[in-house]
Amino acid sequence: MDLLELMAKRRSVRKFTDEPLSQEQLDRILDAGLLAPTSMNRRPCTFYAVTDKDTLAEISACKKAGGTFIKDAPAAIVVFGDEAKADTWMEDTSIALSFMMLEAESIGISTCFVQIAFRKGQDGSDAEDNLRSLFHVPQSYRISGILALGKADQKPAPYDTAKLDRSCIVKI
């Protein structure tokens, strides 16, 4: 399968089976994050790989909406970017998350990205502050998102690349 086919096959999944990820699967996905490029090779990303059910439940409650399914995922990766190391933390963490999504798909693990930056917690608090507190990390650690991981309970059909909306492409 080539990369474009893999991208078309990758779909966001919010309902997972109970099957845990193997350590090898989790390590491969994390390695993909470590291989992601960062601005000026500053490497501001820190990856928290979570499989503990209680911690997954706490993570799922960190924001107002859109992340509650994390508690039922076998694993999640919280990606912090240290803005003291790089003002490009958002871009760097986003690229790492994308690399991990693609590696996960290539080994049969489904994912869903959960945005955290600029989101509110269930009580109106800041979702990033909630996670910084949970993981006891410095204020300079910012979070663009969380990657929920697991075997899909039901996998959506791949995108049909022939049906892509190409109207946003301008060729000069």
C-alpha positions in Angstrom: 0.0 0.0 0.0 1.4 3.4 -0.9 1.2 6.5 1.3 -1.8 8.1 -0.4 -3.7 4.8 -0.1 -2.8 4.7 3.6 -4.0 8.3 4.1 -7.3 7.5 2.4 -7.7 4.4 4.6 -7.0 6.3 7.8 -10.3 7.5 9.4 -11.1 8.8 12.8 -12.5 6.2 15.1 -14.2 7.0 18.4 -15.3 3.5 19.4 -12.7 0.8 20.1 -12.7 -2.8 21.1 -11.3 -3.8 24.5 -8.2 -5.4 22.9 -5.1 -3.8 24.3 -2.2 -2.6 22.2 1.0 -4.6 22.4 4.1 -2.9 23.7 5.6 -3.3 20.2 2.6 -1.5 18.6 2.8 1.3 21.1 6.6 1.6 20.7 6.3 1.8 16.9 3.7 4.5 17.1 5.9 6.5 19.5 8.9 6.0 17.3 6.9 7.6 14.5 6.4 10.6 16.7 10.1 10.8 17.5 10.9 10.7 13.8 8.7 13.7 13.0 10.5 16.8 11.9 10.6 19.8 14.2 11.6 23.4 13.5 15.3 23.8 13.6 15.4 20.3 15.1 14.6 21.7 18.5 12.6 18.6 19.5 10.2 20.3 22.0 7.8 17.3 22.1 7.2 15.1 25.1 5.0 12.0 24.7 2.9 10.6 27.5 1.7 7.1 26.5 -1.2 6.2 28.7 -2.8 2.8 29.1 -3.9 3.1 32.7 -7.8 3.1 32.7 -8.1 5.5 35.6 -5.8 8.0 33.9 -7.6 7.6 30.6 -10.8 8.4 32.4 -9.2 11.5 33.9 -8.0 12.6 30.5 -11.4 12.1 28.9 -12.8 14.6 31.4 -10.2 17.3 30.8 -12.3 19.2 28.2 -15.9 20.2 27.8 -16.8 18.1 24.8 -15.3 15.8 22.2 -13.0 13.7 24.3 -15.2 11.5 26.5 -14.6 8.4 24.4 -10.9 8.5 25.4 -11.9 6.7 28.7 -12.9 3.6 26.6 -9.8 3.6 24.4 -7.1 1.0 25.2 -4.5 3.8 25.0 -3.9 7.4 24.4 -0.8 9.6 23.7 -0.8 13.1 25.1 1.7 15.2 23.2 3.2 18.2 25.0 5.3 20.8 23.2 7.6 22.9 25.4 7.2 26.5 24.2 10.3 27.4 26.2 12.2 25.3 23.6 10.4 26.3 20.5 7.7 28.9 19.5 6.7 26.3 16.9 5.3 23.9 19.5 1.9 23.8 17.8 3.3 22.9 14.4 5.8 20.5 15.9 3.3 18.6 18.0 0.8 18.5 15.2 3.3 17.0 12.8 4.3 14.4 15.4 0.6 13.5 15.9 0.1 13.1 12.2 3.1 10.8 11.9 1.8 8.7 14.7 -1.7 8.5 13.1 -0.2 7.2 9.9 2.1 4.7 11.6 -0.8 3.4 13.7 -2.9 3.0 10.6 -0.1 1.1 8.9 -0.1 -1.5 11.7 -3.9 -1.9 12.0 -4.4 0.5 14.9 -7.2 3.1 14.6 -6.9 6.6 16.0 -8.8 9.8 16.8 -7.2 13.2 17.3 -8.7 15.2 20.2 -7.9 18.9 20.2 -6.9 20.4 23.5 -5.3 23.8 22.7 -7.6 26.7 23.1 -10.4 24.5 24.5 -12.3 24.7 27.8 -12.7 22.1 30.5 -16.1 20.9 31.6 -16.2 23.5 34.4 -15.0 26.4 32.1 -11.4 25.9 33.1 -8.6 25.7 30.5 -8.3 22.1 29.1 -4.5 22.5 28.8 -4.2 23.6 32.4 -6.3 20.5 33.4 -3.8 18.2 31.6 -0.7 20.1 32.9 -2.0 19.6 36.4 -2.8 15.9 35.8 0.7 15.2 34.5 2.5 17.6 36.8 4.3 19.4 33.9 5.5 23.0 33.7 3.4 25.8 32.5 5.6 26.0 29.4 4.3 22.6 28.2 1.5 23.2 25.7 -0.8 20.6 24.3 -2.2 20.7 20.8 -3.9 17.3 21.2 -4.3 13.8 22.3 -4.3 10.7 20.1 -6.7 8.0 21.2 -5.6 4.5 20.0 -7.1 1.1 19.7 -8.7 -1.5 17.4 -11.7 -0.1 15.7 -15.1 -1.5 16.8 -16.3 -0.5 13.4 -14.1 1.0 10.7 -15.5 3.6 8.3 -14.9 3.0 4.6 -11.8 4.6 3.1 -12.1 8.0 1.4 -12.6 7.8 -2.3 -9.9 10.0 -3.7 -11.8 10.4 -7.0 -14.4 12.3 -4.9 -12.0 14.7 -3.2 -13.1 18.4 -3.5 -10.3 19.8 -5.5 -11.9 23.3 -5.8 -9.6 24.6 -3.1 -6.5 23.9 -5.3 -5.1 26.8 -7.3 -2.5 25.9 -9.9 -0.4 28.8 -11.1 
